[in-house]
Amino acid sequence: MLHIFLEQRLQDAVRSILPDADISRVLVRPATDTKFGDYQSNALMSLAKERKMNPRQLATDVKAKLDVSEWCDKVEIAGAGFLNFTLKLSAIGQALSGAARGEHLFFQKTTKPRTVVVDFSSPNIAKPMHVGHIRSTILGDSLARILRLLGHRVVTDNHIGDWGTQFGKLLVGWKKHLDKAALEKDPIGEMERLYKLVNAACEQDPAVLDEARQELVNLQSGDETNLGIWREMIALSETQFERVYKRLGIKFDCTYGESFYNPMLKGVVEDLRSAGLAKESDGAIAILSDGKLPPKEDPFLVQRDGEWLANPAIIQKDDGGFNYATTDLATLQFRMEGGTWGAKPDEIIYVTDGRQQLHFRQIFRAFRNWHPEIDVKLAHVWFGSILGEDNKPFKTRSGETVKLEGLLDEAEERALKIVSEKNKELTEQTRLEIARVVGLGSIKYFDLSQNRQSDYVFSWDKMLSLQGNTAPYLQYAYTRVRSIFRKGELQDVGSTGGDISLDALEELALAKHLLNFGLVLEAVAEDYRPNFLCTYLYELSGHFARFYENCPVLKSEGAQRTARLALCEVTAKVLKQGLEVLGIEVTETM
């Protein structure tokens, strides 16, 4: 909160000297080195450079107009024009006291809410959700939660794969080889078996492939029998999806499959052709480079042997069929018309793996050319792969893709074993609940704590460890804080009035770290990187551990006891809120 007040005053001071300045770029951030102060701003240097002014003189002029005396002991100019702010202890105490009373949690909801569509998860019908769905599902959910917390209007959309060539093969399998008992017992497993069976047959026998193609044509032409089977496949698959999402605590506002956009695809191609953006290419309809971008930035060009060659985006195949590019352009147009939620998005976030980078670069560029009048931020939030300990894609010992439900089951089983060893006195029901919270939280946190653009090695031992940057460590830190109130038989101290004094160095370090919670949330929302929040929460737990070791809480007295209890309470609140927006639960005991 304090950085917001400092930022507003700094922006006012800049505006009084440079009325035409873009003050949205005048930001206050935590100091990179605390020996210079608590917060700093380097915005004046770039403003001065643009106007060919002396940056230090501009900083001097701005400082003369800047009044932050109620929060700062001093404001100093450093280097070529840095402004360094050193906070008053009383200001830190006031902020902490306000958080303890529930007035804020070091962040403000935005005064300029945006409508943001977050497109994530996107499993395929008739296939089990597997380990490859973890990153998109968990990352997309956490971004949606953080944006909502900051006051934005978020629409989550699960763009499921419910159309395409695989259904021809599935229809052949369903009609010829279906085991109804197996379907009733394990619908996804049976549909997966049918697909593998017919797919292998297609590779061996062209007649089977022709049969599958004909079944697909019949489906796309509206054959009632095939449509009925297709709808049953969708219903069975959605039951599995909902079971997984419920376990993970994930909900979607919309679930529009690829089939939803089918009626729009022909119109998309016609529009793009009439606008001169798509042309015939080797019998297909494709979007080609318009030559307006430098080759290195042009997604419709590729460099081979030192030469730039065409890299078209096909939107209608030579057999008349459409593809992902056509569907994604139709989806974009539908969303920009307000979808079914009735508001045009200001931002659309696509959460997929890194292999789709070129695809989305082409889609975004094509849409910009198609609708130059539309102002929307388009972001492809891509991520790396999950690897096994052999540094190859994570598989089962038999070489099969790891199924998501099985992975979640194993996480809970492993967590239960640890909980049962450490807390044998707990009831079975309590141990099962703690195992659920810790097991699922461990998988989520281990994924979110990574740099999303990097591959990472899946490790049960690391993710379930009670040491290091893990969910169990943070969940245990939360229960440790809450145990102070149980031991002291205390209620929360939110009703405590007055400002809080901070005497010990460990108290001050913890309080200053708490101040930056809102800044971290904003950074995550801006860069789509939940690992920033994971690092912050891990560091917060470290600050609390040092505080707890050096500053007796229940044995202290008077104002000091009140201050330390407030630090404990606010730390617990921030830990709980931080984990909650990562989709992770906490328990009162572990």
ROMARTOR-197208 format. One line per field, with one value per residue (C-alpha): residue number from 1; residue in one letter; x, z, y. Coordinates in steps of 0.5 Angstrom, whole numbers, plus 2048, in hexadecimal, padded with zeros to 3 digits. Each point is the difference from the previous one (the first is absolute). Layout:
k [NUM:...]
r [a:...]
X [X:...]
Z [Z:...]
Y [Y:...]
This chain:
k [1:2:3:4:5:6:7:8:9:10:11:12:13:14:15:16:17:18:19:20:21:22:23:24:25:26:27:28:29:30:31:32:33:34:35:36:37:38:39:40:41:42:43:44:45:46:47:48:49:50:51:52:53:54:55:56:57:58:59:60:61:62:63:64:65:66:67:68:69:70:71:72:73:74:75:76:77:78:79:80:81:82:83:84:85:86:87:88:89:90:91:92:93:94:95:96:97:98:99:100:101:102:103:104:105:106:107:108:109:110:111:112:113:114:115:116:117:118:119:120:121:122:123:124:125:126:127:128:129:130:131:132:133:134:135:136:137:138:139:140:141:142:143:144:145:146:147:148:149:150:151:152:153:154:155:156:157:158:159:160:161:162:163:164:165:166:167:168:169:170:171:172:173:174:175:176:177:178:179:180:181:182:183:184:185:186:187:188:189:190:191:192:193:194:195:196:197:198:199:200:201:202:203:204:205:206:207:208:209:210:211:212:213:214:215:216:217:218:219:220:221:222:223:224:225:226:227:228:229:230:231:232:233:234:235:236:237:238:239:240:241:242:243:244:245:246:247:248:249:250:251:252:253:254:255:256:257:258:259:260:261:262:263:264:265:266:267:268:269:270:271:272:273:274:275:276:277:278:279:280:281:282:283:284:285:286:287:288:289:290:291:292:293:294:295:296:297:298:299:300:301:302:303:304:305:306:307:308:309:310:311:312:313:314:315:316:317:318:319:320:321:322:323:324:325:326:327:328:329:330:331:332:333:334:335:336:337:338:339:340:341:342:343:344:345:346:347:348:349:350:351:352:353:354:355:356:357:358:359:360:361:362:363:364:365:366:367:368:369:370:371:372:373:374:375:376:377:378:379:380:381:382:383:384:385:386:387:388:389:390:391:392:393:394:395:396:397:398:399:400:401:402:403:404:405:406:407:408:409:410:411:412:413:414:415:416:417:418:419:420:421:422:423:424:425:426:427:428:429:430:431:432:433:434:435:436:437:438:439:440:441:442:443:444:445:446:447:448:449:450:451:452:453:454:455:456:457:458:459:460:461:462:463:464:465:466:467:468:469:470:471:472:473:474:475:476:477:478:479:480:481:482:483:484:485:486:487:488:489:490:491:492:493:494:495:496:497:498:499:500:501:502:503:504:505:506:507:508:509:510:511:512:513:514:515:516:517:518:519:520:521:522:523:524:525:526:527:528:529:530:531:532:533:534:535:536:537:538:539:540:541:542:543:544:545:546:547:548:549:550:551:552:553:554:555:556:557:558:559:560:561:562:563:564:565:566:567:568:569:570:571:572:573:574:575:576:577:578:579:580:581:582:583:584:585:586:587:588:589:590]
r [m:l:h:i:f:l:e:q:r:l:q:d:a:v:r:s:i:l:p:d:a:d:i:s:r:v:l:v:r:p:a:t:d:t:k:f:g:d:y:q:s:n:a:l:m:s:l:a:k:e:r:k:m:n:p:r:q:l:a:t:d:v:k:a:k:l:d:v:s:e:w:c:d:k:v:e:i:a:g:a:g:f:l:n:f:t:l:k:l:s:a:i:g:q:a:l:s:g:a:a:r:g:e:h:l:f:f:q:k:t:t:k:p:r:t:v:v:v:d:f:s:s:p:n:i:a:k:p:m:h:v:g:h:i:r:s:t:i:l:g:d:s:l:a:r:i:l:r:l:l:g:h:r:v:v:t:d:n:h:i:g:d:w:g:t:q:f:g:k:l:l:v:g:w:k:k:h:l:d:k:a:a:l:e:k:d:p:i:g:e:m:e:r:l:y:k:l:v:n:a:a:c:e:q:d:p:a:v:l:d:e:a:r:q:e:l:v:n:l:q:s:g:d:e:t:n:l:g:i:w:r:e:m:i:a:l:s:e:t:q:f:e:r:v:y:k:r:l:g:i:k:f:d:c:t:y:g:e:s:f:y:n:p:m:l:k:g:v:v:e:d:l:r:s:a:g:l:a:k:e:s:d:g:a:i:a:i:l:s:d:g:k:l:p:p:k:e:d:p:f:l:v:q:r:d:g:e:w:l:a:n:p:a:i:i:q:k:d:d:g:g:f:n:y:a:t:t:d:l:a:t:l:q:f:r:m:e:g:g:t:w:g:a:k:p:d:e:i:i:y:v:t:d:g:r:q:q:l:h:f:r:q:i:f:r:a:f:r:n:w:h:p:e:i:d:v:k:l:a:h:v:w:f:g:s:i:l:g:e:d:n:k:p:f:k:t:r:s:g:e:t:v:k:l:e:g:l:l:d:e:a:e:e:r:a:l:k:i:v:s:e:k:n:k:e:l:t:e:q:t:r:l:e:i:a:r:v:v:g:l:g:s:i:k:y:f:d:l:s:q:n:r:q:s:d:y:v:f:s:w:d:k:m:l:s:l:q:g:n:t:a:p:y:l:q:y:a:y:t:r:v:r:s:i:f:r:k:g:e:l:q:d:v:g:s:t:g:g:d:i:s:l:d:a:l:e:e:l:a:l:a:k:h:l:l:n:f:g:l:v:l:e:a:v:a:e:d:y:r:p:n:f:l:c:t:y:l:y:e:l:s:g:h:f:a:r:f:y:e:n:c:p:v:l:k:s:e:g:a:q:r:t:a:r:l:a:l:c:e:v:t:a:k:v:l:k:q:g:l:e:v:l:g:i:e:v:t:e:t:m]
X [800:806:803:7F9:800:807:7FF:7FA:803:806:7FC:7FC:807:802:7FA:801:806:7FF:7F9:800:804:7FD:800:7FE:807:802:800:803:803:804:807:805:805:7FD:806:7FD:7F9:7F9:7FE:802:7FE:805:7FA:803:806:7FC:7FB:807:803:7FA:800:807:800:805:7FD:803:7FE:7F9:800:802:7FA:7FB:803:7FF:7F8:800:7FD:800:802:7FA:803:808:805:804:800:807:803:805:804:7FD:7F9:7FE:7FB:801:7FB:801:7FA:7FE:7FF:7F9:7FE:802:7FC:7FA:800:801:7FA:7FB:802:7FF:7F9:7FE:800:804:806:805:7FC:7FB:7FB:801:7FC:800:7FD:802:7FC:805:7FE:805:800:803:800:7FD:800:7FD:7FA:800:807:802:803:808:806:801:7F9:803:804:7FA:7FB:804:803:7FA:7FC:805:800:7F8:800:806:7FC:7FA:803:802:7F9:800:7FA:803:7FC:804:7FE:802:801:7FF:802:7F9:801:805:803:800:7F9:7FF:805:7FC:7F9:803:803:7F9:7FC:804:804:7FD:800:7F9:802:807:7FD:7FC:805:806:7FD:806:805:7FB:800:807:801:7FB:804:807:7FD:7FD:806:804:7FC:800:807:800:7FA:7FE:7F9:7FF:803:7FB:7FA:802:800:7F9:7FE:803:7FD:7F9:801:802:7FA:7FB:7FF:7FB:803:807:7FE:7FD:806:804:7FC:800:808:800:7FB:805:806:7FD:7FF:807:802:7FB:803:807:7FE:7FC:806:805:7FB:7FF:7FA:7FF:7FB:7FF:802:7FF:803:803:7F9:7FD:804:7FE:7FB:804:806:7FE:7FE:807:804:7FB:801:808:800:7FB:805:806:803:800:801:800:807:801:7F8:7FF:7FE:806:802:807:805:7FE:807:7FE:805:807:801:803:7F9:7FC:7FC:7FF:807:805:808:803:807:801:7F9:7F9:7FB:7F8:7FE:7F8:7FA:7FB:7F9:7FD:803:800:7FA:7FC:801:802:805:802:802:7F9:7FD:805:7FE:7F9:800:804:7FB:7FA:804:801:7F8:7FF:7FF:7FA:803:7FE:806:806:806:806:805:800:805:801:804:803:807:806:7FF:7FA:804:800:7F9:7FE:805:7FC:7F9:801:804:7FA:7FB:803:800:7F9:7FD:805:7FB:7FF:805:801:806:801:805:803:802:804:804:805:800:7FF:806:802:806:803:7FF:7FB:7F8:7FD:7FD:7FF:804:7FD:801:7F8:7FE:7FF:7F9:7FE:7FB:805:805:7FB:7FF:807:802:7FA:803:807:7FE:7FB:806:805:7FA:7FE:808:800:7FA:7FD:7FB:7FC:7FA:7FF:7FB:805:806:7FC:7FE:807:803:7FB:802:807:801:7FC:803:807:7FF:7FD:805:806:7FE:7FE:807:804:801:7FA:805:805:7FF:800:801:7FB:802:7FB:806:801:7F9:7FD:806:7FF:807:801:7FB:7FA:7F9:801:805:7FB:7FA:804:802:7F9:7FE:806:7FE:7F9:802:803:7F8:7FE:806:7FE:7F8:800:7FB:803:802:7FD:7FC:806:800:806:807:805:807:806:806:804:803:7FC:7FA:802:802:7FA:7FB:804:7FF:7F9:7FF:802:7FA:7FC:806:802:7F8:801:806:7FD:7FA:805:805:7FB:805:7FE:807:801:7FA:803:807:7FD:7FC:806:804:7FA:801:807:7FF:7FB:804:806:7FB:7FD:807:802:7FA:7FC:7F8:7FC:806:800:7FC:7FC:801:805:7FC:7FA:805:803:7F9:7FE:806:7FE:7F9:801:806:7FB:7FB:805:802:7F9:7FE:806:7FF:7F9:801:805:7FA:803:7FC:803:7FE:800:804:805]
Z [800:802:7F9:7FD:804:7FE:7F9:800:803:7FB:7FA:803:801:7F9:7FD:803:7FC:7FA:7FE:7FA:803:800:808:7FF:7FF:806:805:807:801:806:801:7FC:806:807:802:7FB:803:800:7F9:7FA:7F9:7FA:7FC:800:7FC:7FA:800:800:7FA:7FC:801:800:807:805:804:807:7FF:7FE:807:804:7FD:801:807:802:7FE:804:806:803:807:804:7FD:7FF:805:7F9:7F9:7FC:7F9:7FE:7FA:7FA:802:805:805:807:805:807:804:807:805:802:7F9:800:807:7FD:7FA:804:805:7FA:7FD:807:801:7F9:7FD:7FA:7FE:7FD:7FA:7FD:7FA:7FA:7FE:7F9:800:7F9:7FD:7FF:7FD:802:7FB:804:801:7F9:801:7FA:800:801:803:807:803:801:803:7FA:802:807:7FE:7FC:805:806:7FD:7FD:806:804:7FB:800:808:800:7FB:804:807:7FC:7FE:7F9:7FD:7FE:7FB:800:7FA:7FF:7F8:800:7FA:7FE:7F8:7FB:7FD:806:800:7FA:803:806:7FD:7FC:806:804:7FB:7FF:806:806:807:803:807:7FF:7FE:806:805:7FD:7FA:7FF:800:7FB:7FB:801:7FE:7FA:7FD:801:7FD:7FA:7FF:7FF:7FB:7FC:800:7FD:7FC:7FB:800:808:7FF:7FA:805:805:7FB:7FE:807:801:7FA:803:806:7FD:7FC:806:800:806:802:800:803:805:802:800:805:804:800:802:806:802:7FF:804:806:800:7FF:806:805:7FF:800:806:804:7FD:803:7F8:7FD:7F9:7FE:7F9:7FD:7F8:7FC:7F9:7FE:802:7FB:7FA:7FD:800:7FC:7F9:802:803:7F9:7FC:804:800:7F8:7FF:804:7FC:806:7FE:7F9:7FC:801:7FD:800:808:802:804:804:7FD:802:7FE:800:805:806:800:7FE:807:803:7FB:802:7F9:7FE:801:7FF:7FD:7FD:801:7FC:803:7FD:800:807:7FE:805:7FD:802:7FB:7FE:7F8:802:802:808:805:806:806:7FD:7FD:807:804:7FB:801:808:800:7FC:804:807:7FD:7FE:808:800:804:806:7FD:800:7FB:804:801:800:7FE:803:7FD:804:7FC:7FF:7FD:7F9:7FE:800:7F9:7FF:805:7FD:7F9:803:804:7FA:7FB:805:800:7F9:7FF:806:800:804:806:806:804:803:7FE:804:7FF:807:7FE:804:800:801:806:800:803:804:7F9:7FE:7FB:7FF:807:7FF:803:801:7FA:7FC:800:801:808:801:804:805:801:802:805:803:801:803:805:802:801:804:804:802:802:804:803:802:803:804:802:805:7FB:7FE:7F9:7FD:802:7FD:7FA:7FF:802:7FB:7FA:802:800:7FA:7FB:803:7FF:7F8:7FF:804:7FD:7F9:801:804:7F9:7FB:7FB:7FA:803:800:807:802:804:807:806:805:7FE:800:806:804:807:7FE:7FB:7FB:800:802:806:803:7FE:803:806:801:800:805:804:801:801:806:804:800:803:805:803:7FF:7FC:7FB:7FA:802:7FA:805:803:800:7FF:7FC:801:802:7FD:804:7FE:7F9:7FF:801:7FC:7FA:801:7FF:7FA:7FD:801:7FD:7F9:7FF:7FC:7FB:7FF:7FE:7FB:7FE:7FF:7FC:7FC:7FE:801:804:807:802:802:805:802:801:804:805:801:802:804:804:801:803:805:802:802:803:804:802:803:802:805:7FF:806:805:7FE:803:7FF:7F9:7FE:801:7FC:7FA:800:800:7FA:7FC:801:7FE:7FA:7FE:801:7FB:7FB:800:7FF:7FB:7FC:800:7FE:7FA:7FE:801:806:807:807:806:807:802:7FD]
Y [800:805:7FF:802:807:801:7FF:805:805:7FF:800:807:803:7FE:802:807:801:7FC:800:7FC:7FA:7F9:800:7F8:7FF:804:7FA:7FE:7FA:7FC:802:7FB:802:801:805:805:800:7FC:802:803:803:801:803:807:7FE:7FD:806:805:7FC:801:807:801:803:7FF:7FA:802:807:7FD:7FC:806:804:7FA:7FF:807:7FF:7F9:800:7F9:802:7FC:7F9:802:802:802:800:800:801:7FB:7FF:803:801:7FB:801:7FC:800:7FE:7FF:802:7FA:804:7FF:7F9:7FF:803:7FC:7F9:803:801:7F9:7FD:803:7FE:806:7FE:7FB:804:800:804:7FE:804:806:7FE:7F9:7FC:7FB:7FA:7F9:7FB:7F9:7FA:7F9:7FE:7F8:7FC:7FC:7F8:801:7FF:807:7FF:803:804:804:802:806:803:7FF:802:806:803:7FF:804:805:801:800:805:805:7FF:802:806:802:7FE:7FD:7F9:7FB:7F9:7FC:7F8:800:7F8:7FC:7FD:800:7FD:7FA:7FC:7FF:7FC:7FB:800:7FF:7FA:7FD:802:7FC:7FA:7FF:803:7FC:803:7FD:803:807:800:7FE:805:804:804:7FA:7FC:806:800:7F9:801:805:7FD:7FA:803:805:7FA:7FC:807:7FF:7F9:800:806:7FE:801:807:801:7FE:805:805:7FF:7FF:807:803:7FD:803:807:800:7FF:7F8:7FF:7F9:803:807:7FB:7FC:807:803:7FA:800:807:7FF:7FA:804:807:7FB:7FE:808:802:7FB:802:808:7FF:7FC:806:805:803:803:803:805:7FE:7F9:801:7FA:801:7FD:807:804:7FB:804:807:7FD:801:807:801:7FD:804:807:7FF:7FE:807:804:7FD:7FD:7F9:7FD:7F9:7FD:7F9:7FE:803:807:803:806:802:806:807:802:806:7FD:7FF:7F8:7FF:802:7FD:7FA:7FE:800:7FA:801:7FA:7FF:808:801:803:7FB:800:7FD:801:7FE:7FC:801:7FC:7F9:7FE:7FB:806:7FE:805:800:803:806:801:7FE:805:806:7FF:7FF:807:803:7FD:802:807:801:7FF:7F8:7FE:804:807:804:801:7FD:805:7FA:7F9:7FB:7F9:7FB:7FB:7FC:803:7FC:805:806:801:7FE:806:805:7FF:800:806:804:7FD:803:807:800:7FE:804:806:804:7FC:802:7F9:7FD:7F9:7FC:7F9:7FE:7FA:7FB:7FA:7F9:7FB:7FB:7FA:7FF:7FD:807:7FE:801:7FD:7F9:7FA:7FA:7FD:806:802:808:801:801:806:7FC:7FB:805:804:7F9:7FF:807:7FF:7F9:802:806:7FC:7FB:806:803:7FA:7FF:807:800:7F9:803:804:7FC:7FD:805:806:7FC:7FF:807:803:7FB:802:808:7FE:7FB:805:806:7FD:7FE:807:804:7FC:802:807:801:7FF:805:7FE:800:7FB:7F9:7FD:7F9:7FD:7FD:7FE:800:808:802:7FC:803:804:804:805:803:7FB:800:7FC:805:806:7FC:7FE:807:802:7FB:802:807:7FE:7FC:806:802:7F9:800:807:7FE:807:802:804:807:804:804:803:807:805:800:7FA:802:7FB:800:7FA:7FF:7F9:804:805:7FC:7FC:806:803:7F9:800:807:7FD:7FB:805:801:7F9:7FF:805:7FD:7F9:803:805:7FA:7FA:7FD:7FD:7FE:807:7FF:7F9:803:806:7FB:7FC:806:802:7F9:801:807:7FD:7FB:805:804:7FA:7FE:807:803:7FD:801:7FD:801:808:805:806:804:7FB:7FA:804:801:7F9:7FD:805:7FE:7F8:802:804:7FB:7FA:804:802:7F8:7FE:805:7FF:7F8:801:804:7FA:7FC:7FD:7FE:801:7FC:802:7FA:7FC]
